[in-house]
Amino acid sequence: MATLPPVASAPHSAALLSGIAAGLATLAEDAEAFGIVLCSDGDVAARYLVQLQQIDRLAQSLREMANVLSAADPEAAVAAIRLGELRQALEQIDAC
């Protein structure tokens, strides 16, 4: 996961975070739907299995980050992330 420099500013509004979360959730749904379409073609699925798995991981990551942004308790939402690499990266960011 790419590391972004820390931002020195006030926290963003709940409305902005909610809007970003909704956008991420929509992107996750779109990526998942795209992957499903591609998987329905046996030749494509056989030829691009690794890439299709990456699309699935992307959708899962987007959905998990959307959940964190929209959570009443972001720390609990991070702890509940099933993707270990993403959870660890967000825990490290939060520890700084």
Short mmCIF file of the C-alpha atoms (twelve columns), coordinates in Angstrom:
data_MODEL
# 
_entry.id   MODEL 
# 
loop_
_atom_site.group_PDB 
_atom_site.id 
_atom_site.type_symbol 
_atom_site.label_atom_id 
_atom_site.label_alt_id 
_atom_site.label_comp_id 
_atom_site.label_asym_id 
_atom_site.label_seq_id 
_atom_site.Cartn_x 
_atom_site.Cartn_y 
_atom_site.Cartn_z 
_atom_site.pdbx_PDB_model_num 
ATOM 1  C CA . MET A 1  0.000   0.000   0.000   1 
ATOM 2  C CA . ALA A 2  1.422   3.388   -1.009  1 
ATOM 3  C CA . THR A 3  2.262   5.720   1.841   1 
ATOM 4  C CA . LEU A 4  0.995   9.277   1.657   1 
ATOM 5  C CA . PRO A 5  2.606   12.129  3.577   1 
ATOM 6  C CA . PRO A 6  0.724   13.219  6.707   1 
ATOM 7  C CA . VAL A 7  -1.649  16.121  6.250   1 
ATOM 8  C CA . ALA A 8  -1.487  18.875  8.851   1 
ATOM 9  C CA . SER A 9  -5.032  20.177  8.912   1 
ATOM 10 C CA . ALA A 10 -8.284  19.951  10.814  1 
ATOM 11 C CA . PRO A 11 -10.360 16.775  10.486  1 
ATOM 12 C CA . HIS A 12 -12.746 16.684  7.566   1 
ATOM 13 C CA . SER A 13 -16.479 17.012  8.008   1 
ATOM 14 C CA . ALA A 14 -18.601 13.928  8.535   1 
ATOM 15 C CA . ALA A 15 -20.507 14.789  5.346   1 
ATOM 16 C CA . LEU A 16 -17.299 14.814  3.296   1 
ATOM 17 C CA . LEU A 17 -16.100 11.518  4.785   1 
ATOM 18 C CA . SER A 18 -19.514 9.985   4.171   1 
ATOM 19 C CA . GLY A 19 -19.435 11.150  0.555   1 
ATOM 20 C CA . ILE A 20 -15.959 9.705   0.031   1 
ATOM 21 C CA . ALA A 21 -17.069 6.435   1.655   1 
ATOM 22 C CA . ALA A 22 -20.078 6.249   -0.666  1 
ATOM 23 C CA . GLY A 23 -17.843 6.885   -3.676  1 
ATOM 24 C CA . LEU A 24 -15.422 4.153   -2.605  1 
ATOM 25 C CA . ALA A 25 -18.306 1.734   -2.058  1 
ATOM 26 C CA . THR A 26 -19.617 2.478   -5.553  1 
ATOM 27 C CA . LEU A 27 -16.168 1.904   -7.046  1 
ATOM 28 C CA . ALA A 28 -15.980 -1.413  -5.149  1 
ATOM 29 C CA . GLU A 29 -19.333 -2.500  -6.562  1 
ATOM 30 C CA . ASP A 30 -18.282 -1.483  -10.082 1 
ATOM 31 C CA . ALA A 31 -14.960 -3.344  -9.822  1 
ATOM 32 C CA . GLU A 32 -16.707 -6.434  -8.482  1 
ATOM 33 C CA . ALA A 33 -19.300 -6.344  -11.278 1 
ATOM 34 C CA . PHE A 34 -16.534 -5.916  -13.852 1 
ATOM 35 C CA . GLY A 35 -14.705 -8.935  -12.431 1 
ATOM 36 C CA . ILE A 36 -17.880 -11.029 -12.493 1 
ATOM 37 C CA . VAL A 37 -18.459 -10.189 -16.156 1 
ATOM 38 C CA . LEU A 38 -14.891 -11.128 -17.030 1 
ATOM 39 C CA . CYS A 39 -15.080 -14.355 -14.997 1 
ATOM 40 C CA . SER A 40 -18.184 -15.408 -16.894 1 
ATOM 41 C CA . ASP A 41 -15.996 -15.889 -19.977 1 
ATOM 42 C CA . GLY A 42 -14.086 -19.114 -19.386 1 
ATOM 43 C CA . ASP A 43 -11.274 -18.186 -21.778 1 
ATOM 44 C CA . VAL A 44 -10.746 -14.811 -20.110 1 
ATOM 45 C CA . ALA A 45 -10.934 -16.370 -16.643 1 
ATOM 46 C CA . ALA A 46 -8.351  -19.006 -17.531 1 
ATOM 47 C CA . ARG A 47 -6.011  -16.546 -19.205 1 
ATOM 48 C CA . TYR A 48 -6.252  -13.735 -16.632 1 
ATOM 49 C CA . LEU A 49 -6.868  -15.490 -13.320 1 
ATOM 50 C CA . VAL A 50 -4.225  -13.493 -11.433 1 
ATOM 51 C CA . GLN A 51 -5.541  -10.181 -12.753 1 
ATOM 52 C CA . LEU A 52 -9.122  -11.159 -11.893 1 
ATOM 53 C CA . GLN A 53 -7.995  -11.954 -8.355  1 
ATOM 54 C CA . GLN A 54 -6.398  -8.501  -8.223  1 
ATOM 55 C CA . ILE A 55 -9.692  -6.922  -9.298  1 
ATOM 56 C CA . ASP A 56 -11.429 -8.822  -6.488  1 
ATOM 57 C CA . ARG A 57 -8.829  -7.667  -3.955  1 
ATOM 58 C CA . LEU A 58 -9.209  -4.098  -5.182  1 
ATOM 59 C CA . ALA A 59 -12.978 -4.288  -4.682  1 
ATOM 60 C CA . GLN A 60 -12.529 -5.732  -1.194  1 
ATOM 61 C CA . SER A 61 -9.997  -3.042  -0.264  1 
ATOM 62 C CA . LEU A 62 -12.234 -0.240  -1.512  1 
ATOM 63 C CA . ARG A 63 -15.182 -1.656  0.427   1 
ATOM 64 C CA . GLU A 64 -13.134 -2.009  3.632   1 
ATOM 65 C CA . MET A 65 -11.827 1.568   3.384   1 
ATOM 66 C CA . ALA A 66 -15.361 2.840   2.759   1 
ATOM 67 C CA . ASN A 67 -16.456 1.018   5.916   1 
ATOM 68 C CA . VAL A 68 -13.692 2.695   7.944   1 
ATOM 69 C CA . LEU A 69 -14.582 6.152   6.644   1 
ATOM 70 C CA . SER A 70 -18.266 5.741   7.443   1 
ATOM 71 C CA . ALA A 71 -17.843 3.961   10.793  1 
ATOM 72 C CA . ALA A 72 -18.903 5.500   14.083  1 
ATOM 73 C CA . ASP A 73 -15.821 3.797   15.561  1 
ATOM 74 C CA . PRO A 74 -13.061 3.873   12.910  1 
ATOM 75 C CA . GLU A 75 -10.570 2.003   15.121  1 
ATOM 76 C CA . ALA A 76 -12.994 -0.897  15.513  1 
ATOM 77 C CA . ALA A 77 -13.667 -0.808  11.769  1 
ATOM 78 C CA . VAL A 78 -9.927  -1.032  11.050  1 
ATOM 79 C CA . ALA A 79 -9.601  -3.930  13.510  1 
ATOM 80 C CA . ALA A 80 -12.425 -5.735  11.670  1 
ATOM 81 C CA . ILE A 81 -10.735 -5.535  8.242   1 
ATOM 82 C CA . ARG A 82 -10.276 -9.061  6.896   1 
ATOM 83 C CA . LEU A 83 -7.437  -8.189  4.510   1 
ATOM 84 C CA . GLY A 84 -4.403  -8.454  6.769   1 
ATOM 85 C CA . GLU A 85 -2.072  -6.268  4.704   1 
ATOM 86 C CA . LEU A 86 -4.609  -3.448  4.499   1 
ATOM 87 C CA . ARG A 87 -5.508  -3.722  8.199   1 
ATOM 88 C CA . GLN A 88 -1.827  -3.603  9.194   1 
ATOM 89 C CA . ALA A 89 -1.116  -0.620  6.938   1 
ATOM 90 C CA . LEU A 90 -4.044  1.348   8.357   1 
ATOM 91 C CA . GLU A 91 -3.085  0.412   11.931  1 
ATOM 92 C CA . GLN A 92 0.451   1.676   11.280  1 
ATOM 93 C CA . ILE A 93 -0.873  4.928   9.824   1 
ATOM 94 C CA . ASP A 94 -3.149  5.406   12.841  1 
ATOM 95 C CA . ALA A 95 -0.260  4.746   15.245  1 
ATOM 96 C CA . CYS A 96 1.749   7.699   13.875  1 
# 
